[in-house]
Amino acid sequence: MSNEGIKVLAQNKKARHDYFIEETYEAGIALTGTEIKSIRKGRVNLRDGFARIRNGEAWLYNVHISEYEQGNRYNHDPLRTRKLLLHRSEINKLLGQTKMEGYSLIPLRLYLKRGFCKVEIGLAKGKKKYDKRESIKQRDAQREMQRALRARNR
């Protein structure tokens, strides 16, 4: 995916620490007017979010989009369930893969692409504690190698 015309508004950094991300999908979101205005201001939190396939449709749960300050009585519920816009073939594929033990759908980042709000969801398998420690060890080793290379090139 090219990054031209993409403005990232929120990222779920903890997801890559807690899960192995096997595949990613780009999905649109069905939003109300006050939700998109709040998202454009960057008032969104993906940390506890997840997605499910229900009745042949994809839904996004627990994504907190703060209420819009200038919104009046038409303001939205911050934690409401939002519909994800995916192709039928993608939904069927995700349904089969999430039925397997240990797999779930996690929102990785929320961004604007050509004026439309999109969410990148990942097919994720949970990490065990020793997997997380191994990831930290690899990341630290990678940093140390980069430092050594920079010091050598000076």
C-alpha positions as CSV (number, residue, x, y, z in Angstrom):
1,M,0.0,0.0,0.0
2,S,1.5,3.4,-1.0
3,N,1.4,6.2,1.5
4,E,0.5,8.9,-0.9
5,G,-2.4,11.0,0.2
6,I,-2.7,9.1,3.6
7,K,-3.0,11.0,6.8
8,V,-2.7,8.6,9.8
9,L,-4.9,9.8,12.7
10,A,-4.6,7.0,15.2
11,Q,-2.4,3.9,15.6
12,N,-2.7,0.9,17.8
13,K,1.0,0.4,18.7
14,K,0.2,-2.1,21.4
15,A,-1.4,-4.5,18.9
16,R,1.9,-5.4,17.3
17,H,3.4,-6.1,20.8
18,D,0.5,-8.3,21.9
19,Y,-0.3,-10.1,18.6
20,F,1.3,-11.7,15.6
21,I,-0.2,-9.8,12.6
22,E,-0.6,-12.4,9.8
23,E,-2.6,-10.3,7.2
24,T,-3.9,-6.8,7.0
25,Y,-7.1,-5.5,5.3
26,E,-8.2,-2.0,4.5
27,A,-11.8,-1.3,5.3
28,G,-14.1,1.8,5.2
29,I,-16.2,2.7,8.2
30,A,-19.9,3.8,8.3
31,L,-19.8,7.0,10.4
32,T,-22.1,9.8,11.4
33,G,-21.3,13.5,10.8
34,T,-20.1,14.3,14.3
35,E,-17.9,11.1,14.3
36,I,-16.0,12.1,11.2
37,K,-15.5,15.6,12.5
38,S,-14.1,14.3,15.8
39,I,-11.9,11.8,13.9
40,R,-10.5,14.6,11.8
41,K,-9.4,16.3,15.0
42,G,-7.6,13.1,16.0
43,R,-9.9,12.3,19.0
44,V,-10.0,8.6,18.6
45,N,-8.6,5.6,20.6
46,L,-8.1,2.2,19.0
47,R,-6.4,0.5,22.0
48,D,-9.3,-1.8,23.2
49,G,-10.9,-2.2,19.8
50,F,-11.6,-5.4,17.9
51,A,-13.7,-6.5,15.0
52,R,-16.2,-9.4,14.5
53,I,-18.1,-10.9,11.6
54,R,-21.8,-11.0,12.6
55,N,-24.7,-11.9,10.2
56,G,-22.4,-11.7,7.2
57,E,-21.3,-8.2,8.1
58,A,-18.1,-6.9,9.7
59,W,-18.5,-4.7,12.8
60,L,-16.0,-2.7,14.8
61,Y,-16.3,-2.7,18.6
62,N,-14.8,-0.7,21.5
63,V,-13.2,2.0,19.4
64,H,-13.6,5.2,21.3
65,I,-14.4,8.3,19.2
66,S,-14.8,11.3,21.5
67,E,-17.9,13.4,21.2
68,Y,-17.6,16.4,19.0
69,E,-17.5,19.6,21.0
70,Q,-19.7,21.7,18.7
71,G,-22.1,18.8,18.3
72,N,-25.5,19.4,20.0
73,R,-28.2,16.9,20.8
74,Y,-27.3,15.0,17.6
75,N,-23.9,13.9,19.0
76,H,-22.9,10.3,18.9
77,D,-22.3,7.6,21.5
78,P,-18.4,7.4,21.8
79,L,-18.3,3.6,22.0
80,R,-21.0,2.6,19.6
81,T,-20.6,-0.4,17.3
82,R,-19.6,0.7,13.8
83,K,-20.0,-1.2,10.5
84,L,-16.9,-2.0,8.5
85,L,-17.2,-1.7,4.7
86,L,-15.5,-4.8,3.1
87,H,-16.0,-6.8,0.0
88,R,-18.1,-10.0,0.4
89,S,-15.1,-12.2,-0.5
90,E,-13.0,-10.5,2.2
91,I,-15.7,-11.0,4.8
92,N,-16.1,-14.7,3.9
93,K,-12.3,-15.2,4.0
94,L,-12.1,-13.4,7.4
95,L,-15.0,-15.4,8.7
96,G,-13.3,-18.7,7.9
97,Q,-10.0,-17.5,9.4
98,T,-11.4,-16.1,12.7
99,K,-13.2,-19.4,13.3
100,M,-9.8,-21.0,13.9
101,E,-8.6,-21.1,17.5
102,G,-6.7,-18.0,18.7
103,Y,-7.4,-15.7,15.8
104,S,-9.1,-12.3,16.1
105,L,-9.4,-9.1,14.1
106,I,-7.7,-6.0,15.6
107,P,-7.7,-2.4,14.3
108,L,-4.1,-1.4,13.6
109,R,-4.5,2.2,12.4
110,L,-7.1,4.8,11.4
111,Y,-6.4,7.1,8.6
112,L,-7.8,9.4,5.9
113,K,-7.3,8.4,2.3
114,R,-8.5,10.8,-0.4
115,G,-10.9,12.3,2.1
116,F,-12.4,9.0,3.3
117,C,-11.9,7.5,6.7
118,K,-10.3,4.0,6.5
119,V,-9.3,1.5,9.1
120,E,-6.5,-1.1,8.7
121,I,-7.6,-4.3,10.4
122,G,-5.2,-7.1,11.0
123,L,-5.8,-10.9,11.3
124,A,-4.0,-11.5,14.6
125,K,-2.9,-14.4,16.7
126,G,-2.2,-13.7,20.3
127,K,1.4,-13.8,21.6
128,K,2.4,-15.7,24.8
129,K,4.5,-14.0,27.4
130,Y,7.7,-15.6,26.1
131,D,6.9,-14.5,22.6
132,K,6.6,-10.9,23.8
133,R,10.0,-11.1,25.6
134,E,11.6,-12.6,22.4
135,S,10.2,-9.6,20.4
136,I,11.7,-7.1,22.8
137,K,15.0,-8.9,22.7
138,Q,15.1,-8.8,18.9
139,R,14.1,-5.2,18.8
140,D,16.9,-4.3,21.3
141,A,19.4,-6.3,19.3
142,Q,18.3,-4.5,16.1
143,R,18.8,-1.1,17.8
144,E,22.2,-2.1,19.0
145,M,23.3,-3.1,15.5
146,Q,22.0,0.3,14.1
147,R,23.9,2.2,16.7
148,A,27.1,0.2,15.9
149,L,26.7,0.9,12.2
150,R,26.2,4.6,12.8
151,A,29.2,4.8,15.0
152,R,31.3,3.0,12.5
153,N,30.2,5.2,9.6
154,R,31.2,8.5,11.3
